[in-house]
Amino acid sequence: MYTHPTLKYWNGRIDSQTDLDSFRYHQRVRLAPISELATSSNASRTFGLIGFKCDEGVKRNKGRVGAAEGPDHIRQSLAKLPCHLPSQTELVDAGDVICESTEMEAAQSQLGSAVARILESKAIPIILGGGHETLYGHYLGIRKSIGPKARLGIINIDAHFDMRPYENETSSGTMFKQILDEDQSCGYLCVGIQKQGNTKALFETAERSKVDYILEEDLSLYEMDETKRRINEFAKENDYIMLTLCTDVIDSAYAPGVSAPSPFGLDPKLVRAIIRHIVSNEKILSFDISEVNPSLDENNKTVTLAGHLINEVLLHFK
């Protein structure tokens, strides 16, 4: 099901009604239903936000549900931040795709159509999840837009491969295996993988599928050269790049509101640095953030962090 955008969650402090340099995001956002989405004639760049209110995949994956409430809370977090975007860059909220009952696959397909529509309108898709099953709908939209032959690279900042078997049903833990099984023109780089978050069998599955990955323990904010080199090499091998962030990759001290909190997760400043580097690549098309669960959050830590990370994407997108 699709619902139109609303200003309900776009509010905050107002320092000026006229001075653009004093605006916060809630003063810069524009609402447009997905069917009417179009970039303004005077806009040099447009970001199109679309929410995905679904955590059926997390439920199937035996995780802690609640991420379906993430999009509205993330909007509230982003809304309050000072907006440093250039005056000719616009931010458009295009509403939400909602998973009805257990109809996750139908919702993913609808999200794919919405993402393709955003790209068709010459805007940059920014998807607010939802469980990490958000990624599969995100992928469907990108693939529809670029065609079947283009080489697509998916970069996943995540503690988990999400490559479990799906013979019985798909979930938030199966998406990348689904994609790699059906799409021979797709590459996969996972940044932040944790040994304690994946079985030996999952590492073997990743090896067989020729997945490129960087372990959490090999990442450092102060030694980014090798990480940047690996990301750059992956980008060179592909025609287009899409980026997905599962917030359970972040240390649980900073991101407790996730389905699978991690005591050995990444520092937020390191995640910020990785995101900045990836979205500054000329091949980047889109971004999604997933697994933000307000019902499990502490003092809005995770929701606030999500808003700040989306702000980083908006400011550093190529």
C-alpha positions as CSV (number, residue, x, y, z in Angstrom):
1,M,0.0,0.0,0.0
2,Y,1.2,3.5,-0.8
3,T,0.4,6.6,1.3
4,H,0.9,10.2,0.4
5,P,3.5,12.4,2.2
6,T,2.5,14.5,5.1
7,L,4.1,17.5,7.0
8,K,3.2,15.9,10.3
9,Y,6.8,14.8,11.0
10,W,8.5,17.8,9.4
11,N,8.7,20.4,12.2
12,G,11.2,22.0,14.5
13,R,12.8,25.3,15.5
14,I,12.5,28.3,13.2
15,D,15.2,30.9,13.4
16,S,14.0,32.8,10.3
17,Q,11.1,32.6,7.9
18,T,13.1,34.2,5.0
19,D,16.9,33.7,5.5
20,L,17.7,30.4,3.7
21,D,21.0,30.1,5.6
22,S,19.0,29.9,8.8
23,F,16.7,27.1,7.6
24,R,16.4,23.6,8.9
25,Y,15.4,20.6,6.9
26,H,11.7,21.0,7.8
27,Q,11.7,24.4,6.1
28,R,13.4,23.1,2.9
29,V,11.4,19.9,2.3
30,R,8.7,19.7,-0.4
31,L,5.9,17.1,-0.5
32,A,5.0,15.3,-3.7
33,P,3.1,12.1,-4.3
34,I,5.2,9.6,-6.1
35,S,2.9,9.7,-9.2
36,E,3.4,13.5,-9.4
37,L,7.1,13.6,-8.6
38,A,9.1,16.0,-10.8
39,T,12.2,18.0,-10.2
40,S,11.9,21.8,-10.1
41,S,13.1,23.6,-13.2
42,N,15.5,25.7,-11.1
43,A,16.9,22.8,-9.1
44,S,20.4,21.6,-9.8
45,R,19.8,18.4,-7.8
46,T,16.8,16.7,-6.2
47,F,16.7,14.0,-3.5
48,G,13.6,11.9,-3.3
49,L,12.7,10.4,0.1
50,I,10.5,7.3,0.2
51,G,9.7,5.4,3.4
52,F,9.3,1.6,3.6
53,K,7.2,0.7,6.6
54,C,7.9,-3.0,6.8
55,D,9.5,-5.4,9.2
56,E,7.9,-8.6,8.1
57,G,11.3,-9.8,6.9
58,V,12.7,-9.2,10.4
59,K,9.9,-11.1,11.9
60,R,10.5,-14.0,9.5
61,N,14.2,-13.8,10.4
62,K,13.3,-14.3,14.1
63,G,14.4,-10.7,14.9
64,R,12.9,-8.0,17.1
65,V,10.2,-6.2,15.2
66,G,9.5,-2.4,15.3
67,A,11.5,-1.0,12.4
68,A,8.3,-0.4,10.4
69,E,8.0,2.7,12.6
70,G,11.4,3.9,11.6
71,P,10.6,6.1,8.6
72,D,8.5,8.7,10.5
73,H,10.9,8.9,13.4
74,I,13.9,9.3,11.0
75,R,12.0,12.2,9.3
76,Q,11.5,13.9,12.7
77,S,15.2,13.5,13.4
78,L,16.3,14.9,10.0
79,A,13.7,17.7,10.1
80,K,15.3,19.4,13.1
81,L,18.8,19.5,11.7
82,P,20.3,22.7,10.1
83,C,20.2,22.4,6.3
84,H,23.5,23.2,4.7
85,L,22.4,22.1,1.2
86,P,23.1,24.5,-1.6
87,S,20.1,26.7,-2.4
88,Q,19.4,24.9,-5.7
89,T,19.4,21.5,-4.2
90,E,15.9,20.3,-3.2
91,L,14.6,17.6,-0.9
92,V,11.3,16.0,-1.7
93,D,9.3,13.6,0.5
94,A,7.4,11.2,-1.7
95,G,5.5,9.3,1.0
96,D,5.6,5.7,2.1
97,V,5.2,2.2,0.9
98,I,3.5,0.1,3.6
99,C,3.6,-3.7,4.0
100,E,0.1,-4.9,4.6
101,S,-0.1,-8.0,6.9
102,T,2.5,-10.5,5.7
103,E,2.6,-9.3,2.1
104,M,6.3,-8.4,2.1
105,E,7.1,-9.5,-1.5
106,A,4.3,-7.3,-2.8
107,A,5.5,-4.4,-0.7
108,Q,9.1,-4.9,-2.0
109,S,7.8,-4.9,-5.6
110,Q,5.9,-1.6,-4.9
111,L,9.0,-0.1,-3.4
112,G,10.9,-1.1,-6.5
113,S,8.4,0.7,-8.7
114,A,8.7,3.8,-6.4
115,V,12.5,3.8,-6.6
116,A,12.4,3.5,-10.4
117,R,9.9,6.3,-10.5
118,I,12.2,8.6,-8.5
119,L,15.1,7.9,-10.8
120,E,12.8,8.4,-13.8
121,S,12.0,11.9,-12.4
122,K,15.8,12.6,-12.4
123,A,15.9,12.6,-8.6
124,I,18.2,10.6,-6.2
125,P,16.4,7.9,-4.2
126,I,16.9,8.0,-0.4
127,I,15.0,5.1,1.2
128,L,14.0,5.1,4.8
129,G,13.5,1.6,6.1
130,G,12.0,-0.6,7.5
131,G,13.8,-3.9,8.2
132,H,16.7,-4.7,5.9
133,E,14.3,-6.4,3.6
134,T,14.1,-2.8,2.3
135,L,17.2,-3.5,0.3
136,Y,15.5,-6.0,-2.0
137,G,12.9,-3.5,-3.0
138,H,15.6,-0.9,-3.4
139,Y,17.5,-3.3,-5.7
140,L,14.4,-4.0,-7.8
141,G,14.0,-0.3,-8.5
142,I,17.6,0.3,-9.4
143,R,17.8,-2.8,-11.7
144,K,14.6,-1.7,-13.4
145,S,16.0,1.7,-14.1
146,I,19.5,0.7,-15.3
147,G,18.4,-2.3,-17.3
148,P,19.4,-6.0,-17.1
149,K,22.9,-5.8,-18.7
150,A,24.5,-3.0,-16.7
151,R,27.0,-4.1,-14.0
152,L,25.5,-3.2,-10.6
153,G,27.6,-3.1,-7.5
154,I,25.8,-3.2,-4.1
155,I,27.8,-1.9,-1.1
156,N,26.3,-3.0,2.2
157,I,27.6,-1.5,5.5
158,D,26.5,-4.3,7.7
159,A,27.6,-6.8,10.4
160,H,25.8,-9.6,8.5
161,F,26.0,-11.1,5.0
162,D,22.2,-11.6,4.9
163,M,22.8,-14.6,2.6
164,R,20.8,-17.3,4.4
165,P,18.9,-20.0,2.4
166,Y,15.4,-19.0,1.3
167,E,13.9,-22.3,0.2
168,N,11.1,-22.0,2.7
169,E,10.6,-18.2,2.7
170,T,12.5,-15.0,2.1
171,S,13.3,-12.6,5.0
172,S,15.6,-9.8,6.0
173,G,18.4,-12.3,6.2
174,T,18.2,-13.7,2.6
175,M,18.2,-10.7,0.2
176,F,21.8,-10.8,-1.0
177,K,21.6,-14.5,-1.8
178,Q,18.4,-13.9,-3.7
179,I,20.0,-11.2,-5.7
180,L,23.2,-13.0,-6.5
181,D,21.4,-16.2,-7.4
182,E,19.2,-14.4,-9.9
183,D,21.4,-11.6,-11.2
184,Q,24.7,-12.4,-12.9
185,S,25.4,-8.7,-13.5
186,C,25.6,-7.9,-9.8
187,G,28.5,-7.6,-7.4
188,Y,28.4,-7.4,-3.6
189,L,30.8,-5.7,-1.2
190,C,30.0,-5.9,2.5
191,V,31.8,-3.6,4.9
192,G,31.8,-4.3,8.6
193,I,31.2,-8.0,8.7
194,Q,31.5,-9.6,12.2
195,K,32.6,-13.2,12.7
196,Q,30.3,-13.4,15.8
197,G,27.4,-12.3,13.6
198,N,27.7,-14.9,10.9
199,T,28.1,-18.7,11.0
200,K,31.0,-20.5,9.3
201,A,28.5,-21.7,6.7
202,L,27.6,-18.2,5.8
203,F,31.2,-17.3,5.3
204,E,31.5,-20.3,3.0
205,T,28.4,-19.2,1.1
206,A,29.9,-15.7,0.7
207,E,33.1,-17.2,-0.6
208,R,31.3,-19.4,-3.1
209,S,29.3,-16.4,-4.3
210,K,32.6,-14.4,-4.7
211,V,31.4,-11.8,-2.2
212,D,34.0,-9.2,-1.4
213,Y,33.9,-8.2,2.3
214,I,35.9,-6.3,4.9
215,L,35.8,-7.5,8.5
216,E,34.8,-5.1,11.3
217,E,38.1,-5.8,13.1
218,D,40.1,-4.7,10.0
219,L,38.4,-1.3,9.9
220,S,39.8,1.9,11.5
221,L,39.0,5.6,11.3
222,Y,42.7,6.3,11.4
223,E,43.7,3.8,8.7
224,M,41.2,4.4,6.0
225,D,43.5,4.1,3.0
226,E,43.1,0.3,2.5
227,T,39.3,0.5,3.0
228,K,39.1,3.3,0.5
229,R,41.2,1.3,-1.9
230,R,39.0,-1.8,-1.6
231,I,35.9,0.4,-2.2
232,N,37.4,2.1,-5.2
233,E,38.4,-1.2,-6.8
234,F,34.9,-2.5,-6.3
235,A,33.4,0.6,-7.9
236,K,35.7,0.3,-10.9
237,E,34.4,-3.2,-11.6
238,N,30.8,-1.9,-11.8
239,D,28.8,0.6,-13.9
240,Y,26.7,1.8,-11.1
241,I,26.8,1.6,-7.3
242,M,23.9,1.5,-4.7
243,L,24.5,1.8,-1.0
244,T,22.6,0.3,1.9
245,L,23.3,0.8,5.6
246,C,22.0,-1.6,8.2
247,T,22.3,0.3,11.5
248,D,23.1,-2.9,13.5
249,V,26.6,-2.5,12.1
250,I,27.1,0.4,14.6
251,D,28.2,-0.1,18.2
252,S,25.2,-0.7,20.4
253,A,26.3,2.1,22.7
254,Y,25.4,4.5,19.9
255,A,22.7,2.4,18.2
256,P,20.8,0.3,20.7
257,G,17.5,0.6,18.8
258,V,18.1,-2.2,16.2
259,S,17.0,-5.8,15.8
260,A,20.4,-7.2,16.6
261,P,22.5,-4.8,18.7
262,S,26.3,-5.2,18.5
263,P,28.7,-4.6,21.4
264,F,31.6,-4.8,18.9
265,G,30.0,-2.6,16.2
266,L,31.6,0.3,14.4
267,D,32.1,3.7,15.8
268,P,29.6,6.2,14.2
269,K,32.5,8.5,13.0
270,L,34.0,5.6,11.1
271,V,30.6,4.8,9.5
272,R,30.3,8.5,8.6
273,A,33.8,8.4,7.0
274,I,32.9,5.3,5.0
275,I,29.6,6.8,3.8
276,R,31.2,10.0,2.8
277,H,33.7,8.2,0.7
278,I,31.2,5.9,-1.0
279,V,28.6,8.6,-1.9
280,S,31.3,10.9,-3.3
281,N,31.9,8.3,-6.0
282,E,30.5,9.4,-9.4
283,K,28.8,6.0,-9.9
284,I,26.6,6.2,-6.9
285,L,22.8,6.1,-7.6
286,S,21.0,5.8,-4.3
287,F,21.0,5.1,-0.6
288,D,18.9,3.3,2.0
289,I,19.1,3.1,5.8
290,S,17.4,0.1,7.5
291,E,16.8,-1.5,10.9
292,V,16.1,1.6,12.9
293,N,13.7,0.4,15.6
294,P,12.3,3.3,17.7
295,S,10.5,0.9,20.1
296,L,13.9,-0.5,21.2
297,D,15.8,2.8,21.2
298,E,17.2,4.6,24.3
299,N,16.8,8.4,24.5
300,N,16.4,8.5,20.7
301,K,20.1,7.6,20.2
302,T,19.6,5.4,17.1
303,V,16.9,7.7,15.5
304,T,19.1,10.7,16.0
305,L,22.1,9.0,14.6
306,A,20.1,7.9,11.6
307,G,19.1,11.5,10.9
308,H,22.7,12.7,11.1
309,L,23.9,9.9,8.8
310,I,21.3,10.8,6.2
311,N,22.4,14.4,6.4
312,E,25.9,13.2,5.6
313,V,24.6,11.4,2.5
314,L,22.8,14.5,1.3
315,L,25.8,16.8,1.9
316,H,28.4,14.5,0.2
317,F,26.5,12.9,-2.6
318,K,28.5,13.2,-5.8
